[in-house]
Amino acid sequence: MVVAPESIWEMFEDLFVREYENAVVYADFDRETVLHEGEVRVLANGWVELPTGRVLSPESVHHIDAK
């Protein structure tokens, strides 16, 4: 039996993806530069997906505070 890689990823996606309904995404340690406030989804590869479909690279995000 052959299993397509997409179906395997879908089975384990919930283990690696985090969703926050209300969060603040910061670009720096001092919390001076806010990249986004609101709903976000952190993908398994570290990219942060915004509700608009835009994604922020792991290099641009310092940390995320969930409210």
C-alpha positions in Angstrom: 0.0 0.0 0.0 1.3 3.4 -1.0 0.4 6.5 1.0 0.6 10.0 -0.4 2.9 12.4 1.6 0.1 15.0 1.7 -2.2 12.7 3.7 0.5 11.9 6.2 1.2 15.6 6.7 -2.5 16.3 7.3 -2.6 13.5 9.9 0.1 15.2 12.0 -0.5 18.8 11.1 -2.4 19.5 14.4 0.6 18.4 16.4 2.9 21.0 14.8 0.6 24.0 14.0 -0.4 26.4 16.8 -3.3 28.8 16.5 -3.8 31.9 18.7 -7.1 33.8 18.6 -5.6 36.9 20.3 -1.9 37.4 20.2 0.7 40.1 19.7 3.6 39.4 17.3 6.8 41.3 18.2 9.9 41.9 16.0 12.2 42.7 19.0 12.9 41.7 22.6 11.9 45.1 24.0 8.3 44.9 22.6 8.7 48.1 20.8 8.0 46.9 17.3 4.6 45.2 16.9 4.2 43.3 13.6 0.6 42.1 14.2 -2.1 42.0 16.8 -5.0 39.5 16.7 -5.4 36.0 15.3 -2.3 34.2 14.1 -1.3 30.7 13.1 2.2 29.4 13.7 3.1 26.8 11.1 5.4 23.8 11.6 8.2 25.4 9.7 8.2 28.5 12.0 6.4 30.9 9.6 3.6 32.9 11.1 0.4 33.1 9.0 -2.0 36.1 9.4 -5.7 36.0 8.8 -5.1 37.9 5.5 -3.0 35.0 4.2 0.2 37.0 4.6 3.0 35.1 6.3 5.9 36.4 8.4 9.3 34.7 8.3 10.8 33.2 11.4 13.7 35.7 11.1 11.4 38.7 11.4 9.5 37.4 14.4 11.2 37.7 17.8 8.4 36.3 19.9 4.6 36.0 20.2 2.6 36.8 23.4 -0.7 35.1 23.6 -3.4 37.1 25.5 
